[in-house]
């Protein structure tokens, strides 16, 4: 797959951590370094982080990966990033960060979100952007909020960047973005993969305040001499545009053609279906976005809560020391309970619902509790509820004539044979788990390899570099 002497770096920018992966020439991950950081939440609707924290975490992660692997910096041919989306960073004309990053979870722009929705028809918003719901998490209302509430910051901003694009600028001193991450700004035209001038006019910004749009596998530049010492990398290392994390994870799991589905049961539930053209849901429930694979698109229904409900149960109803308290032990308990949990049902909508029915007021529940139900029944009911939520979203895709031939599982729940078997039974579909547990990192590494021309064909890279570790039949 790769030239023997070459190594690739992947940088996965998460909500609360950055992971730096070093991949060998055969596509196997050699080292993974994780740097965690805490978010600033002064109120329930404000979530921020100093931009320098992202950069310092990236630098520390790269140095740790190099030190642990003992790989020479000159052997790092290229790096690419996968990232959370929607986190907004403002730079002035000298490249100075003007305020804390407004993290994607931040919802202070509710009024501005409503204002946009009142001035554009929902049909137009969906047709142009592929996003079915206006929300304060998108950068468009965030920028409008800055215009109204922090006029000095707004006026001084020379570039509005998403966090991945900020880090690429720090790496290369070149501005760039790409369609997967920009698709969730609410000012990118989905089909044209270009900025939507009408929305830019409404929120009060110009095209020159946004970065040029490249393809995910294109070279932005090389490590700049200015930042070389911060990273310990060579200026010969190329930097590739990268991808939004869910699309990168799809690539890293081999989800690059119609018929393949990836599902990530982590904190939330993310489902990705690859399609070869934009497909719109007549009921406007399913988001559509560009894939990081050239010429392809994705549909990605999602749910606000999934795996986190098991964490809630573990933390809220802890066992004594030596009891059944960790995830593996909890799931082992659930495996001894018959399907249906003897009539106990759970609703996992602890913070509202997204797809297929958007309802932020929805809440979770246990239904059908009786004296026969023990701790294991509640765990089984929660796990089954997430599996049925997954089926509900796959049924939504099938209703749009999307074939569901293969399902590959990612995230923390993919480490549990019990949860995988429950999913396979509920979906009545075989479930596969890729060998590389860090699919987004592998996807970024593949993009780095393509961008650096180590390989020329993504399909061949997936064929050789993505292996299946587990396959469970219903």
N, C-alpha and C positions, 0 to 999 in steps of 0.2 A: 504493500500500500504506500509506504513512504520510503524515501531514500534512507539508507541505513544510518548515516551519520547525523541525520537531522532530528531535532526535537521541536515540539510545538507547545506553546503555552495557551491555556484557556483561563479566562477570568470571568467568573460568574458573580454578578453583582446582585445580591439578594436584599431583602428588606432589612434584615438585621445582621447580615454577615456577607463577607466576600470570600469566595473560594478560588484559589489559584491552583490549577492542575497542570502538571508537566506530563506530556504524553511522549512515549517512545516512538521509534520509527515504525513499529508494527501497529500503532494505534492503541496500544495498551497504556493505561494510566500508570505512571511510575511513582508520582508523588502528588499528594493533595494537601494544601495548607489552608486552614480556615481561620479567618479573623472576624471576631464578633464585635458588634457595636450596639449601643443602646440608643433608642430614639428619644427625642425631646417631646413631651406631651404635656404642655402647660395647661391645656384644657381638653375637653372631650373631643373637640372637632379640629384641634391643631396638632399636627405631627410634623416635626422638622428634624433636620440634622445638619450640622456644619459641613459644607462641601469638602473641607480639608480632611474630615474624618474618612470619607470614601477614599481619597487619594492616599492618605497615610496607611490605611488598611491594605490597599492594593500594593503599595511599595513593600510593606512588611511581609505580605504574603508571597510576593515574587522572590524576595531575598531568602525567606525561609525555604521555599521550594528549591531554589538553587543550592542553598547550603546543605539541605538534607540529601539531595540527589547527587551532589558533587559534579553536576553537569557544568561544563564551561559555558559562560555567556555567549561565546561565539558560535556555540552549537545550537542556539535557539534561533531557528530560521524565521519564525513568525509567531504572532499572538493574535488572538481574537477574543471578543467579549460576548457573553450572553448576559442579559440584564432584566431586572424589573423595569417596568415602563411607568410613565406618567410623573415621575419625580422631577420637579422643575428647578433649574439653577439659572440664575441671572448673572451675566458678566458685563462689565463696562467696556469701553473701547480700548482699554489697556489690558484686558483679560483678568481684571480683579473681580472676585466674587462679591456681589453687593449685599447679599443677605443669606441667611440659612437656606438650604434646599427645602422646598416644600414637598414633603414626601407624598407618594401617591395615596396613602391612607387618609391624608388631610381632607376634611370636608367643609372647611370654612366658606367655600365659594358656593354655598347652596343658593343664595339669592341670585348670583350671577348665572348659575346653571339654569335656574328658572327663566331668567331674562333671555338667555339664548333660545331656550325651548319655546318661548312665547313669540320670538321673532323669526323663527324658521319652522316650517312644517315638519312634523316627525317623519313624513315620507321622504322629504328632501334630505334631511339629516342622515337617514339610513341609506338612501340611494347614493349619496356622495361619499360618506365616510365608511359605511359598513357597520357602524355602531348603532344598535337599536335603541339605546337609552341615553339621554343626556344625564350626566352625573357630575357632581363637584370634584370627583377624582381626576377628571380629564384636565390637561393643561390649558385648554381654551378658557374655561371659566376661572381657572387659577390666575391666568394673565389678566383677565378682566377684573378680578378682585384686586390685583396689584394696582391696576390703573385707577381704581376708585379709592383704595385705602392706603396705598403707599406710593403716592404720585412721584416722589423723588426717586425711589427705586425704579419705577416704571420708566420715567424720563431718562434716567442714566443708563438703562439697559441697552447694550449694543447687540448682545446675542442672548436669545432665550434657548436654553439647551435642556435636553433630557439627560439624566445622570450618566448613561453610557457614553453619550456624545461629549459630555464634559470630560470624562476620564480619557477618551481618545484624544481630545484636544490637549490635555495635560501630557499625554504620552508623546504626541507628535508635533504639537503646536499648529495643527491643521484642524479646521472645522469640517465636520461631516455628520451625516445621519444616514439612515437607511429605512426602507419602507416598513419593516415589521414593527420597529419601535415607534416610528412616527405615526403609524396607523391608529394609535390610541391617543393622539393629541386632540382629535376632533377638528383639525384644520389640514388634514391630508386627504386628497381625493384618491379613493381606493383604486379605481380602474386605471387612472392615469399615473398614479404614484408621484403626484406633484402637489404642491401647496394649493389650498383652496382660497383664492383671493377674496371671495365674498366674506368668508369667516374671518380672515385676517383683517379686513376693513372693519368688521363689526367689533372685534376686540381691540382694535387700534394699533396694530403692528404692521410692519412692512416685510416683504420677502427678504431683504438684505439682513434682517435681524434673525433669520433662521439659517441653519447650515445647508450646504449643498447636499443633495440626496444621491447617494451611491447605491450600488447593489450590495447585498450582505457579504458577498465573497470578494469584493473589490478592495484593493490596497488604498488606504488613506495616506500613508506615508511610512516613515521609519521612526524609531526611537530618536528623539531629538537630543542633541548634545547637552541641552539645558537640563534635561531630566535623567540623563544617563546615570549620573552618580546617585540619584535617589533610588533607582531601581536595581542597579548592578547589572544592567543589560547592555548589549552592544548596540551601537547606532546602525548596525547592519540588520537588526531584527525588524522585519516588516510588521506593520499594524494593519489589521483587516477590520472592515466596518462592523461585522458582527450581527447580532440578532437579538430580538426580544426572547426572553428565557423560554417561553412555552414553545415557540417555533424551533429554537435551538434544541430543546429536549426532544421534540418530534424527530428532528434530523438525527440526533444521537441515538434514537431508538429505532431508526430505520423507517420512520413514517414519512415517506416521500412520494407516495402515489395513491390514487383513489382506491378505496377499499380498506385502507389501514386506519386504525384508530389508536391513539394513545390516550391513556387516562392517568392523571397524576393525583393520587389521594394523599395530599399533604395537609396543611392547615385548611386549605380550601380544596374543592374538587375542580380540576381543569381537564376538559376533554378537547382533543384536537383531531379533526378529520381533514385529510388532505383532499383537495379538489383541484381540477385543472382550469377552472374559471370562477369568477365571483358568483356565488349563489345567494339569493336573498330569500329570507323567510317571509312569506306573505303576512304573517302575524307579528313580524318584527320582534322576534325573541332571540335569534341566534346571531351573534357577531360574526363578521367575515373580515379577513385581513390577508395581506400578502404573506406567503411562506418565505422562508429564507432560501428555499430551493428555487432557482430561476424558473419563471413561468408558472409557478404553482401558487395556490391560495389555500387558506385554511378556514374552516368553520370551528369556532371554539366556544361552545356553551360551557357555562361554569356555575358552580354553587358556592355560596359564601362560606359555608362551614362543612367540613367532612371529617378528616382525621382528628381535628382538634376536639371533637366531641368525646373521643376516647380519653384524651388528655384531661379534659374537664372532669370526666367521671373518676379517673385515677386520682386527681388532685383533690376533688371535693369529697370523695368517699374513700380515704386511704385505709389500708389495712395495717395492722400492727407489724412490727419488724418480723420478717420471716413469713409473712402472709403473702397472698397473691396480689402483688402491687405493681410490678413493672408490666410493660406492654405485652411482652411474650407470655408472661404468666396469666394475664387477663385474657388474652386470646386463646390460650390453652384451656382455660375455664369454659370459654364460649364454645369450644369444639365439642364439649361433652353434652351440649344442649341440642335438642332436635331442632331442625329448621322450623321457623315460626315462633321460637322461644315460648312454646306452650301458651300462645295467645297474647303475649306481651308485645306491643308495638311501640316503636319510638319514632318521633319526628325530629330530625337533626337540624332544624332551621333555627339555630340559636340566635342568629343576628339577621334574620330575614331570609328571603329567597331571591335568587337571580333567575336562572333558566330552569324550567321553561316559563315560570310565572314570576315576574318581578314584583316583590312585595316586601319592602323593608320593614314592615310592621309584623310580619309573621314571626312566630316564636316556636321553640321546641316543646315537646311533650312526651310523656309516657302514657300509654292508653292500655287499659285492660289489666291493671295490676291486681293480683290476688295474693293470698297468703302462701301459695305454693311457689311464688317467684322469689328466687334467691339472687345473690350478687351475679352469678354467671348468666342468669336470664337477662339481666339488664345490659350486660356487656354484649351478649348475643343480639339483643334487640337493636342496640346502637350500631353494631357492625352491619347487620342486615339493612338497617335504614339507609346507610351510606350506599350499600350495593344497589338498593332499589332506586335511590336518587340517581345513581349512575345509569341504571336502565332507563329511567325516565328521560334522561338527556340523550341516550342513544336512540330511543324511540322517537324523540324529536327530530334527530338527524334522519332516521329512516323515513319519517313523514315527508322529508324534503327529497326523497329518492336517493339518499346517500347510501351506498353499499357499506355494510359493516361485515367485512370478511375476516379480519384479524383484529384482536384487541391486545395491546401491549400495556402493561401496568408499570408505572413509575412511582416514585415517592416512598415515604416511610411505610405505607401499607403493603407495598410490593415485597417487603422483607418477611411477611407473614404468610405461610402456606395456608393457614386457617382462613384468613381474610381473602386470599386469592381464590380458594376453593368456593367460598360463599359467593364471590362475584361471578365465578364461572357458572355456578348453579343458577343464580338469579338471572344472568344474561342468557343462559343456555348457549354459551359460546366459549370456545377454548381461550384461555388467558395465557399470555407469554410474558416473561420478564427478561429484559436484556441483561447480558453479563455485566456491563458497565453500569454501576448504580448511579453514576453522575452523568445522566444522559445529556443535560444541557452543556456540561463541560466538554463531553465528547463531540457534541454538535458544533460547539465553537472551535474545537481543534480541527474538525473536518473543514470548516470554513477557512481556517487559517491555512490549511494545506492546499486547498483549492486556490485561495488568493495568492499564495506564494508560488503557485505552479509546481508544487511537488506532485500533485495529482491533477488531472484535468477533468475527471468525470465523477460527479457526486454519487451517481448510482453505483459505480464500481467501488468507491470508497466505503459506501454503506455495506455492500456485499462482502467486502473483505474485513471491515472494521467493526461491524455490529453483529454480535453473536448472541444467541438466545441461551440463557442459563436454565430457565424453568419453563415448562409447558404443562398446564393443568387442564384437563378436559372436564366438562360439566358432568 
